[in-house]
């Protein structure tokens, strides 16, 4: 699924990276460019699963929006498997914004 940069597209994501390098977090940068926090639509993913006859999944994600979207489409989430994140200098604030603003389920320990 082509949803680069939380759905804002690759070129806009590059502009967002510039704003992030100037101090905005990832969500603030998207908003500053006139976009919502996350424009991705996971309807197609649910439709593909349904078309394949898949009614329940183990979902690998930290993103609550993905979980909700699939549930809303009638896909049973049997288990959510959270991914880990390598916290290092340079990505701490990005990951912290995902947790505080995007409500991602990430454990941010070094």
C-alpha positions in Angstrom: 0.0 0.0 0.0 1.5 3.3 -1.1 1.1 5.5 2.0 4.4 7.2 2.3 4.8 9.8 5.1 1.6 8.9 6.9 -0.3 9.4 3.7 1.0 12.8 2.7 3.3 11.5 -0.1 7.0 11.3 -0.5 7.6 14.9 -1.6 5.6 16.4 1.2 7.3 14.1 3.6 10.6 15.5 2.5 9.2 19.0 3.3 8.1 17.6 6.7 11.6 16.3 7.4 13.0 19.8 6.8 10.5 21.2 9.3 11.5 18.5 11.8 15.2 19.4 11.4 14.1 22.9 12.4 12.5 21.7 15.7 9.0 20.6 14.9 7.9 17.1 15.8 6.6 14.8 13.0 2.9 15.7 13.7 3.5 19.4 14.0 5.4 19.3 10.7 2.5 17.5 8.9 0.0 19.9 10.4 2.1 22.9 9.4 2.0 21.7 5.8 -1.8 21.6 6.0 -2.2 17.8 6.6 -3.8 15.9 9.4 -1.7 13.8 11.8 -2.2 10.6 9.8 -4.0 10.5 6.5 -3.5 6.8 5.9 -6.6 4.7 5.3 -6.4 1.0 6.2 -9.7 0.1 4.5 -7.9 -1.6 1.6 -6.0 -3.8 4.0 -9.2 -4.9 5.6 -10.8 -5.5 2.2 -7.8 -7.6 1.1 -8.0 -9.7 4.2 -11.7 -10.2 3.8 -11.3 -11.1 0.1 -8.8 -13.8 1.1 -11.3 -15.1 3.7 -9.1 -14.1 6.6 -11.4 -13.2 9.5 -8.8 -12.9 12.3 -5.1 -11.9 12.5 -2.1 -11.5 14.7 -1.3 -7.9 13.9 2.3 -6.6 14.2 2.0 -2.9 14.9 2.3 -0.2 17.6 -0.3 2.0 15.9 -3.7 2.1 17.6 -5.3 3.5 14.4 -4.4 0.3 12.5 -6.0 -1.8 15.2 -9.2 0.2 15.3 -9.5 0.3 11.5 -9.3 -3.4 11.1 -11.7 -4.0 14.0 -14.1 -1.6 12.5 -14.0 -3.6 9.3 -14.9 -6.8 11.1 -11.4 -8.3 11.3 -10.9 -9.9 14.7 -7.5 -9.0 16.2 -6.5 -12.2 17.9 -3.2 -10.6 19.2 -1.3 -7.4 18.8 2.4 -8.0 18.6 4.2 -4.7 19.3 7.5 -4.0 17.6 10.5 -2.6 19.4 12.2 0.6 18.6 15.9 1.3 18.8 16.1 4.5 20.8 19.2 6.5 20.0 20.3 10.1 19.9 18.6 11.6 16.9 15.3 9.6 17.1 14.3 10.1 20.7 12.0 13.1 20.1 10.5 11.5 17.0 9.6 8.3 18.9 8.4 10.3 21.9 6.0 12.2 19.7 4.6 9.0 18.3 3.9 7.9 21.9 2.5 11.2 23.3 0.7 12.5 20.2 0.0 9.4 18.1 -0.6 7.1 21.1 1.7 4.4 19.7 2.4 1.6 22.1 6.2 1.9 22.2 8.5 1.3 25.2 11.1 4.0 25.0 14.0 2.7 27.1 17.6 2.7 26.1 
